[in-house]
Amino acid sequence: MVTVVGFLAARWRRADDAMHLHEWGLGGRSFGTWVTWFLLGGDLYTAYTFIAVPAAVYGSGAAGFFAVPYTIIAYPLVFLFLPRLWSVARVHGYVTPADFVRGRYGSRGLSLAVAVTGILATMPYIALQLVGIQAVLDTLGVGGGANSNWFLKDLPLFLAFAVLAAYTYSSGLRAPALIAFVKDILVYIVIIVAVIYLPMRLGGYGHIFDAAAQKFAPNPKTHKAAGSMITGPNAQWGYATLALGSALALFMYPHTVTGVLAAKSRTTVRRNMAILPAYSLMLGLLALLGFLAIAAGVGKGVAGFNPQLAVPQLFAKLFPDWFTGVAFAAIGIGALVPAAIMSIAAANLFTRNIYREFLRPDATPAQETKVAKLVSLLVKVGALVFVLGMDKQLAINMQLLGGIWILQTFVAIVPGLFTRWFHRWALVAGWAVGMVYGTWKAYGIASPATKHFGGSAATIPVIGQIGYIGLTAFVLNLIVSVVLTLALRAADAPAGKDETSPADYSAKEGDPELENAPQPVAAH
């Protein structure tokens, strides 16, 4: 059904001329409140969320709940600036956040830095959606089995990839927007049923929390615990900085910005920031599945058990077969929707801010759209090769690193929506310092599964507490940007041309500047 919907989406709200990037890559900027809500929900709450958040709770307890406060923090925060981004993007025909940076600061180098960072951070995120599908397939036992050749073993994943690539190529952003309706409804049904039905099978929540407390109790011999039911004093800085840093980074990802820019009005964006917290309620219930898996004995006594399989095995163990199929479908579709949006967002960045900016400045809208379609295919192929050819833990580590990277674009994008005070060269230097510091610190972290990039927490300079590397790098980025801006302004260094005006940031539907706004291309 989802495959059929994906291809039929090309006929939905069909444009007069589909060979424009804003039609293929932004759905014609035509999505209303509910379509945008489902699209952003499908974009933010992915199959990997379905797998990883309960897996973190299953493996470490309270620390896994950091995802709940970070989404609660994120929406009031982005309510302050996303409507401004939508307005200026709509007035000038911007398709990507790097387009805005290019227009605001007149800097091709800063725009390139934002675009490359967005692509690098998005690639492992797409790969993790395929990891989510694989977790379901492994639990189902679908495929040729461990002893068969590589092609038969991974054939189901190839088929899922082929479907995703085909409908994304033909329908663009309209496909995941329509499929998101199916995905989100299924996810809500599965989670609501799970948090009501499964505790009835497991003896109630009292027994569930008791089982989790026993698992996380200190070992009598070593006095060490695998996790905790509450975050202890030594973990609170790490918990708080990870939640805050993740909140700041959430809407810096290209795929989330793409969902926002596809909205038809500024009011639509504002409404969505108000109603999207409904997903945070779902996320809290979803995290509880980690405790349910502990109480159900999932993975108990299995040496080297992969926590990523905790939820699929919980469903397979306790749900009736027919409803297990529904639950696994929700996870599978939950991978296809964000993977489609992510590949489109990465293709938009490459096409507008690398191909058109540096390789083919005279590209027509039709040529831009063709390139974007091809790049979206290449991005998905790259993610597939990454998943099949490398260790799954590496994909997880790279996604953690991607979060550190994408946060470094915040200083270039968000302050620029309110002020032109920062100097373009200072922002490039701040970005470079944040990227180098974040990558260096993450490289030095080992874990039982890997020698490098084994986590995202390290000692915060000066404070001496363990905290999120991305937020520390962000602070260094901001400090360097401020200090160098003061120095460059004192030296009267050329600031670059700003093609925006103050009125652009508050433009809303019905305003004259929107009625006459360019659609196919941005005027640089």
PEMO-V73379 format. One record per residue. N is the residue number from 0. BURIAL is + if it has 24 or more other C-alpha atoms within 12 Angstrom, else -. Layout:
n = {N | N}
burial = {BURIAL | BURIAL}
//
This chain:
n = {0 | 1 | 2 | 3 | 4 | 5 | 6 | 7 | 8 | 9 | 10 | 11 | 12 | 13 | 14 | 15 | 16 | 17 | 18 | 19 | 20 | 21 | 22 | 23 | 24 | 25 | 26 | 27 | 28 | 29 | 30 | 31 | 32 | 33 | 34 | 35 | 36 | 37 | 38 | 39 | 40 | 41 | 42 | 43 | 44 | 45 | 46 | 47 | 48 | 49 | 50 | 51 | 52 | 53 | 54 | 55 | 56 | 57 | 58 | 59 | 60 | 61 | 62 | 63 | 64 | 65 | 66 | 67 | 68 | 69 | 70 | 71 | 72 | 73 | 74 | 75 | 76 | 77 | 78 | 79 | 80 | 81 | 82 | 83 | 84 | 85 | 86 | 87 | 88 | 89 | 90 | 91 | 92 | 93 | 94 | 95 | 96 | 97 | 98 | 99 | 100 | 101 | 102 | 103 | 104 | 105 | 106 | 107 | 108 | 109 | 110 | 111 | 112 | 113 | 114 | 115 | 116 | 117 | 118 | 119 | 120 | 121 | 122 | 123 | 124 | 125 | 126 | 127 | 128 | 129 | 130 | 131 | 132 | 133 | 134 | 135 | 136 | 137 | 138 | 139 | 140 | 141 | 142 | 143 | 144 | 145 | 146 | 147 | 148 | 149 | 150 | 151 | 152 | 153 | 154 | 155 | 156 | 157 | 158 | 159 | 160 | 161 | 162 | 163 | 164 | 165 | 166 | 167 | 168 | 169 | 170 | 171 | 172 | 173 | 174 | 175 | 176 | 177 | 178 | 179 | 180 | 181 | 182 | 183 | 184 | 185 | 186 | 187 | 188 | 189 | 190 | 191 | 192 | 193 | 194 | 195 | 196 | 197 | 198 | 199 | 200 | 201 | 202 | 203 | 204 | 205 | 206 | 207 | 208 | 209 | 210 | 211 | 212 | 213 | 214 | 215 | 216 | 217 | 218 | 219 | 220 | 221 | 222 | 223 | 224 | 225 | 226 | 227 | 228 | 229 | 230 | 231 | 232 | 233 | 234 | 235 | 236 | 237 | 238 | 239 | 240 | 241 | 242 | 243 | 244 | 245 | 246 | 247 | 248 | 249 | 250 | 251 | 252 | 253 | 254 | 255 | 256 | 257 | 258 | 259 | 260 | 261 | 262 | 263 | 264 | 265 | 266 | 267 | 268 | 269 | 270 | 271 | 272 | 273 | 274 | 275 | 276 | 277 | 278 | 279 | 280 | 281 | 282 | 283 | 284 | 285 | 286 | 287 | 288 | 289 | 290 | 291 | 292 | 293 | 294 | 295 | 296 | 297 | 298 | 299 | 300 | 301 | 302 | 303 | 304 | 305 | 306 | 307 | 308 | 309 | 310 | 311 | 312 | 313 | 314 | 315 | 316 | 317 | 318 | 319 | 320 | 321 | 322 | 323 | 324 | 325 | 326 | 327 | 328 | 329 | 330 | 331 | 332 | 333 | 334 | 335 | 336 | 337 | 338 | 339 | 340 | 341 | 342 | 343 | 344 | 345 | 346 | 347 | 348 | 349 | 350 | 351 | 352 | 353 | 354 | 355 | 356 | 357 | 358 | 359 | 360 | 361 | 362 | 363 | 364 | 365 | 366 | 367 | 368 | 369 | 370 | 371 | 372 | 373 | 374 | 375 | 376 | 377 | 378 | 379 | 380 | 381 | 382 | 383 | 384 | 385 | 386 | 387 | 388 | 389 | 390 | 391 | 392 | 393 | 394 | 395 | 396 | 397 | 398 | 399 | 400 | 401 | 402 | 403 | 404 | 405 | 406 | 407 | 408 | 409 | 410 | 411 | 412 | 413 | 414 | 415 | 416 | 417 | 418 | 419 | 420 | 421 | 422 | 423 | 424 | 425 | 426 | 427 | 428 | 429 | 430 | 431 | 432 | 433 | 434 | 435 | 436 | 437 | 438 | 439 | 440 | 441 | 442 | 443 | 444 | 445 | 446 | 447 | 448 | 449 | 450 | 451 | 452 | 453 | 454 | 455 | 456 | 457 | 458 | 459 | 460 | 461 | 462 | 463 | 464 | 465 | 466 | 467 | 468 | 469 | 470 | 471 | 472 | 473 | 474 | 475 | 476 | 477 | 478 | 479 | 480 | 481 | 482 | 483 | 484 | 485 | 486 | 487 | 488 | 489 | 490 | 491 | 492 | 493 | 494 | 495 | 496 | 497 | 498 | 499 | 500 | 501 | 502 | 503 | 504 | 505 | 506 | 507 | 508 | 509 | 510 | 511 | 512 | 513 | 514 | 515 | 516 | 517 | 518 | 519 | 520 | 521 | 522 | 523}
burial = {- | + | + | - | + | + | + | + | + | + | - | + | - | - | - | - | - | + | + | + | + | + | + | + | + | + | + | + | + | + | + | + | + | + | + | + | + | + | + | + | + | + | + | + | + | + | + | + | + | + | + | + | + | + | + | + | + | + | + | + | + | + | + | + | + | + | + | + | + | + | + | + | + | + | + | + | + | + | + | - | + | + | + | + | + | + | + | + | + | + | + | + | + | + | + | + | + | + | + | + | + | + | + | + | + | + | + | + | + | + | + | + | + | + | + | + | + | + | + | + | + | + | + | + | + | + | + | + | + | + | + | + | + | + | + | + | + | + | + | + | - | - | + | - | - | - | - | - | - | - | - | - | - | + | - | + | + | + | - | + | + | - | + | + | + | + | + | + | + | + | + | + | + | + | + | + | + | + | + | + | + | + | + | + | + | + | + | + | - | + | + | - | + | + | + | - | - | + | + | - | + | + | - | - | + | - | - | + | + | - | + | + | + | - | + | + | - | - | - | - | - | - | - | - | - | - | + | + | + | - | - | - | - | - | + | - | + | + | + | + | + | + | + | + | + | + | + | + | + | + | + | + | + | + | + | + | + | + | + | + | + | + | + | + | + | + | + | + | + | + | + | + | + | - | + | + | + | - | + | + | - | + | + | + | + | + | + | + | + | + | + | + | + | + | + | + | + | + | + | - | - | - | - | - | - | + | + | + | + | + | + | + | + | + | + | + | + | + | + | - | - | - | - | + | - | + | + | + | + | + | + | + | + | + | + | + | + | + | + | + | + | + | + | + | + | + | + | + | + | + | + | + | + | + | + | + | + | - | - | - | - | - | - | - | + | - | + | + | + | + | + | + | + | + | + | + | + | + | + | + | + | + | + | + | + | + | + | + | - | - | - | + | + | + | + | + | + | + | + | + | + | + | + | + | + | + | + | + | + | + | + | + | + | + | + | + | + | + | - | + | + | + | + | + | + | + | + | + | + | + | + | + | + | + | + | + | + | + | + | - | + | + | + | - | + | - | - | - | - | - | - | - | + | + | + | + | + | + | + | + | - | - | - | - | - | + | + | + | + | + | + | + | + | + | + | + | + | + | - | + | + | + | - | + | + | - | - | - | - | - | - | - | - | - | - | - | - | + | + | + | - | - | - | + | + | + | + | + | + | - | - | - | + | + | - | - | + | - | + | + | + | + | + | +}
//
